[in-house]
Amino acid sequence: MDDAADPLWLLTTHLAMLSFAAVGGGVIMLAPDIHRYVVDVHHWVTTEQFAAAYAIAQAAPGPNMLFVTLVGWQVAGWLGAVGATCAVIVPPSLLTFVATRVSSRRGNGVGRFGTAVRNGLAPLSVGLLLAGVWVLFTSAGGGLREAAVVVLTLAVMLRTKINPLWLIVLGAVAGIAGLIG
């Protein structure tokens, strides 16, 4: 068997490497690159399948990274689901364990390096989140009307104390009524 052509091997190693960059925001921040890798590069799933996996994972209770499990299942069955899940959980968990052990030996102070890393990761997380929004928006066929709904929803969230769940319900009703989507 040629490991270079094995989808399970390729997917799990790629996700394991990506998971190191998922500091602070989880694997959800890496959705654009995962989409690029499984849809555009390898054509293992379609854009619609990727968007559906993401939507199902967001609707299900549990961690946001569940979409990776669904993508892994679509690529390589049960082994793909388990491999993809482990690939996004194990590396950052080990990194966190090691970093915690090292920092606990230094005392309570994080130091200048720790502060610089934390401050540097904040804009990276925002950028990755916006890239994820863009990938999902374009893969769902979002147009001008949908963009207006996104901007309006963001404005309502920033300016009022309305629970975001009500905005989700309102969006679902608008979609069922055929006003958007």
MODELLER restraints for C-alpha pairs under 7 A, 6 or more apart:
rsr = mdl.restraints
at = mdl.atoms
rsr.add(forms.Gaussian(group=physical.xy_distance, feature=features.Distance(at['CA:3:A'], at['CA:9:A']), mean=6.48, stdev=0.5))
rsr.add(forms.Gaussian(group=physical.xy_distance, feature=features.Distance(at['CA:4:A'], at['CA:10:A']), mean=6.89, stdev=0.5))
rsr.add(forms.Gaussian(group=physical.xy_distance, feature=features.Distance(at['CA:7:A'], at['CA:75:A']), mean=6.95, stdev=0.5))
rsr.add(forms.Gaussian(group=physical.xy_distance, feature=features.Distance(at['CA:7:A'], at['CA:76:A']), mean=6.84, stdev=0.5))
rsr.add(forms.Gaussian(group=physical.xy_distance, feature=features.Distance(at['CA:8:A'], at['CA:76:A']), mean=5.87, stdev=0.5))
rsr.add(forms.Gaussian(group=physical.xy_distance, feature=features.Distance(at['CA:8:A'], at['CA:80:A']), mean=5.75, stdev=0.5))
rsr.add(forms.Gaussian(group=physical.xy_distance, feature=features.Distance(at['CA:12:A'], at['CA:83:A']), mean=5.84, stdev=0.5))
rsr.add(forms.Gaussian(group=physical.xy_distance, feature=features.Distance(at['CA:12:A'], at['CA:84:A']), mean=5.32, stdev=0.5))
rsr.add(forms.Gaussian(group=physical.xy_distance, feature=features.Distance(at['CA:12:A'], at['CA:87:A']), mean=5.53, stdev=0.5))
rsr.add(forms.Gaussian(group=physical.xy_distance, feature=features.Distance(at['CA:15:A'], at['CA:84:A']), mean=6.74, stdev=0.5))
rsr.add(forms.Gaussian(group=physical.xy_distance, feature=features.Distance(at['CA:15:A'], at['CA:87:A']), mean=5.65, stdev=0.5))
rsr.add(forms.Gaussian(group=physical.xy_distance, feature=features.Distance(at['CA:15:A'], at['CA:88:A']), mean=6.03, stdev=0.5))
rsr.add(forms.Gaussian(group=physical.xy_distance, feature=features.Distance(at['CA:16:A'], at['CA:87:A']), mean=4.44, stdev=0.5))
rsr.add(forms.Gaussian(group=physical.xy_distance, feature=features.Distance(at['CA:16:A'], at['CA:88:A']), mean=5.62, stdev=0.5))
rsr.add(forms.Gaussian(group=physical.xy_distance, feature=features.Distance(at['CA:16:A'], at['CA:91:A']), mean=6.34, stdev=0.5))
rsr.add(forms.Gaussian(group=physical.xy_distance, feature=features.Distance(at['CA:19:A'], at['CA:27:A']), mean=6.27, stdev=0.5))
rsr.add(forms.Gaussian(group=physical.xy_distance, feature=features.Distance(at['CA:19:A'], at['CA:88:A']), mean=5.11, stdev=0.5))
rsr.add(forms.Gaussian(group=physical.xy_distance, feature=features.Distance(at['CA:19:A'], at['CA:91:A']), mean=6.64, stdev=0.5))
rsr.add(forms.Gaussian(group=physical.xy_distance, feature=features.Distance(at['CA:19:A'], at['CA:92:A']), mean=6.25, stdev=0.5))
rsr.add(forms.Gaussian(group=physical.xy_distance, feature=features.Distance(at['CA:20:A'], at['CA:91:A']), mean=6.49, stdev=0.5))
rsr.add(forms.Gaussian(group=physical.xy_distance, feature=features.Distance(at['CA:20:A'], at['CA:92:A']), mean=5.59, stdev=0.5))
rsr.add(forms.Gaussian(group=physical.xy_distance, feature=features.Distance(at['CA:22:A'], at['CA:29:A']), mean=6.57, stdev=0.5))
rsr.add(forms.Gaussian(group=physical.xy_distance, feature=features.Distance(at['CA:22:A'], at['CA:30:A']), mean=6.82, stdev=0.5))
rsr.add(forms.Gaussian(group=physical.xy_distance, feature=features.Distance(at['CA:25:A'], at['CA:125:A']), mean=6.32, stdev=0.5))
rsr.add(forms.Gaussian(group=physical.xy_distance, feature=features.Distance(at['CA:27:A'], at['CA:65:A']), mean=5.72, stdev=0.5))
rsr.add(forms.Gaussian(group=physical.xy_distance, feature=features.Distance(at['CA:27:A'], at['CA:88:A']), mean=6.92, stdev=0.5))
rsr.add(forms.Gaussian(group=physical.xy_distance, feature=features.Distance(at['CA:28:A'], at['CA:64:A']), mean=6.39, stdev=0.5))
rsr.add(forms.Gaussian(group=physical.xy_distance, feature=features.Distance(at['CA:28:A'], at['CA:65:A']), mean=5.81, stdev=0.5))
rsr.add(forms.Gaussian(group=physical.xy_distance, feature=features.Distance(at['CA:29:A'], at['CA:125:A']), mean=6.82, stdev=0.5))
rsr.add(forms.Gaussian(group=physical.xy_distance, feature=features.Distance(at['CA:29:A'], at['CA:128:A']), mean=5.16, stdev=0.5))
rsr.add(forms.Gaussian(group=physical.xy_distance, feature=features.Distance(at['CA:29:A'], at['CA:129:A']), mean=5.19, stdev=0.5))
rsr.add(forms.Gaussian(group=physical.xy_distance, feature=features.Distance(at['CA:29:A'], at['CA:132:A']), mean=6.41, stdev=0.5))
rsr.add(forms.Gaussian(group=physical.xy_distance, feature=features.Distance(at['CA:30:A'], at['CA:128:A']), mean=6.53, stdev=0.5))
rsr.add(forms.Gaussian(group=physical.xy_distance, feature=features.Distance(at['CA:31:A'], at['CA:132:A']), mean=5.51, stdev=0.5))
rsr.add(forms.Gaussian(group=physical.xy_distance, feature=features.Distance(at['CA:32:A'], at['CA:131:A']), mean=6.14, stdev=0.5))
rsr.add(forms.Gaussian(group=physical.xy_distance, feature=features.Distance(at['CA:32:A'], at['CA:132:A']), mean=5.06, stdev=0.5))
rsr.add(forms.Gaussian(group=physical.xy_distance, feature=features.Distance(at['CA:32:A'], at['CA:135:A']), mean=5.85, stdev=0.5))
rsr.add(forms.Gaussian(group=physical.xy_distance, feature=features.Distance(at['CA:35:A'], at['CA:50:A']), mean=6.99, stdev=0.5))
rsr.add(forms.Gaussian(group=physical.xy_distance, feature=features.Distance(at['CA:38:A'], at['CA:44:A']), mean=5.49, stdev=0.5))
rsr.add(forms.Gaussian(group=physical.xy_distance, feature=features.Distance(at['CA:38:A'], at['CA:45:A']), mean=6.22, stdev=0.5))
rsr.add(forms.Gaussian(group=physical.xy_distance, feature=features.Distance(at['CA:39:A'], at['CA:45:A']), mean=5.40, stdev=0.5))
rsr.add(forms.Gaussian(group=physical.xy_distance, feature=features.Distance(at['CA:39:A'], at['CA:46:A']), mean=5.64, stdev=0.5))
rsr.add(forms.Gaussian(group=physical.xy_distance, feature=features.Distance(at['CA:39:A'], at['CA:47:A']), mean=6.22, stdev=0.5))
rsr.add(forms.Gaussian(group=physical.xy_distance, feature=features.Distance(at['CA:44:A'], at['CA:75:A']), mean=5.82, stdev=0.5))
rsr.add(forms.Gaussian(group=physical.xy_distance, feature=features.Distance(at['CA:47:A'], at['CA:139:A']), mean=5.92, stdev=0.5))
rsr.add(forms.Gaussian(group=physical.xy_distance, feature=features.Distance(at['CA:48:A'], at['CA:139:A']), mean=6.85, stdev=0.5))
rsr.add(forms.Gaussian(group=physical.xy_distance, feature=features.Distance(at['CA:50:A'], at['CA:71:A']), mean=6.86, stdev=0.5))
rsr.add(forms.Gaussian(group=physical.xy_distance, feature=features.Distance(at['CA:51:A'], at['CA:136:A']), mean=6.41, stdev=0.5))
rsr.add(forms.Gaussian(group=physical.xy_distance, feature=features.Distance(at['CA:51:A'], at['CA:139:A']), mean=6.83, stdev=0.5))
rsr.add(forms.Gaussian(group=physical.xy_distance, feature=features.Distance(at['CA:51:A'], at['CA:140:A']), mean=6.93, stdev=0.5))
rsr.add(forms.Gaussian(group=physical.xy_distance, feature=features.Distance(at['CA:53:A'], at['CA:67:A']), mean=5.33, stdev=0.5))
rsr.add(forms.Gaussian(group=physical.xy_distance, feature=features.Distance(at['CA:53:A'], at['CA:70:A']), mean=5.82, stdev=0.5))
rsr.add(forms.Gaussian(group=physical.xy_distance, feature=features.Distance(at['CA:53:A'], at['CA:71:A']), mean=6.61, stdev=0.5))
rsr.add(forms.Gaussian(group=physical.xy_distance, feature=features.Distance(at['CA:54:A'], at['CA:67:A']), mean=4.89, stdev=0.5))
rsr.add(forms.Gaussian(group=physical.xy_distance, feature=features.Distance(at['CA:57:A'], at['CA:64:A']), mean=6.55, stdev=0.5))
rsr.add(forms.Gaussian(group=physical.xy_distance, feature=features.Distance(at['CA:57:A'], at['CA:66:A']), mean=5.20, stdev=0.5))
rsr.add(forms.Gaussian(group=physical.xy_distance, feature=features.Distance(at['CA:57:A'], at['CA:67:A']), mean=5.00, stdev=0.5))
rsr.add(forms.Gaussian(group=physical.xy_distance, feature=features.Distance(at['CA:58:A'], at['CA:64:A']), mean=6.07, stdev=0.5))
rsr.add(forms.Gaussian(group=physical.xy_distance, feature=features.Distance(at['CA:68:A'], at['CA:84:A']), mean=6.19, stdev=0.5))
rsr.add(forms.Gaussian(group=physical.xy_distance, feature=features.Distance(at['CA:68:A'], at['CA:85:A']), mean=6.48, stdev=0.5))
rsr.add(forms.Gaussian(group=physical.xy_distance, feature=features.Distance(at['CA:69:A'], at['CA:81:A']), mean=4.57, stdev=0.5))
rsr.add(forms.Gaussian(group=physical.xy_distance, feature=features.Distance(at['CA:69:A'], at['CA:82:A']), mean=6.91, stdev=0.5))
rsr.add(forms.Gaussian(group=physical.xy_distance, feature=features.Distance(at['CA:69:A'], at['CA:84:A']), mean=5.74, stdev=0.5))
rsr.add(forms.Gaussian(group=physical.xy_distance, feature=features.Distance(at['CA:69:A'], at['CA:85:A']), mean=5.30, stdev=0.5))
rsr.add(forms.Gaussian(group=physical.xy_distance, feature=features.Distance(at['CA:70:A'], at['CA:81:A']), mean=6.28, stdev=0.5))
rsr.add(forms.Gaussian(group=physical.xy_distance, feature=features.Distance(at['CA:72:A'], at['CA:80:A']), mean=4.30, stdev=0.5))
rsr.add(forms.Gaussian(group=physical.xy_distance, feature=features.Distance(at['CA:72:A'], at['CA:81:A']), mean=4.33, stdev=0.5))
rsr.add(forms.Gaussian(group=physical.xy_distance, feature=features.Distance(at['CA:72:A'], at['CA:84:A']), mean=5.29, stdev=0.5))
rsr.add(forms.Gaussian(group=physical.xy_distance, feature=features.Distance(at['CA:73:A'], at['CA:80:A']), mean=4.98, stdev=0.5))
rsr.add(forms.Gaussian(group=physical.xy_distance, feature=features.Distance(at['CA:73:A'], at['CA:81:A']), mean=4.30, stdev=0.5))
rsr.add(forms.Gaussian(group=physical.xy_distance, feature=features.Distance(at['CA:103:A'], at['CA:110:A']), mean=6.83, stdev=0.5))
rsr.add(forms.Gaussian(group=physical.xy_distance, feature=features.Distance(at['CA:145:A'], at['CA:180:A']), mean=6.84, stdev=0.5))
rsr.add(forms.Gaussian(group=physical.xy_distance, feature=features.Distance(at['CA:146:A'], at['CA:180:A']), mean=6.25, stdev=0.5))
rsr.add(forms.Gaussian(group=physical.xy_distance, feature=features.Distance(at['CA:146:A'], at['CA:181:A']), mean=6.94, stdev=0.5))
rsr.add(forms.Gaussian(group=physical.xy_distance, feature=features.Distance(at['CA:153:A'], at['CA:167:A']), mean=6.99, stdev=0.5))
rsr.add(forms.Gaussian(group=physical.xy_distance, feature=features.Distance(at['CA:157:A'], at['CA:164:A']), mean=6.80, stdev=0.5))
rsr.add(forms.Gaussian(group=physical.xy_distance, feature=features.Distance(at['CA:174:A'], at['CA:180:A']), mean=6.07, stdev=0.5))
rsr.add(forms.Gaussian(group=physical.xy_distance, feature=features.Distance(at['CA:175:A'], at['CA:181:A']), mean=5.81, stdev=0.5))
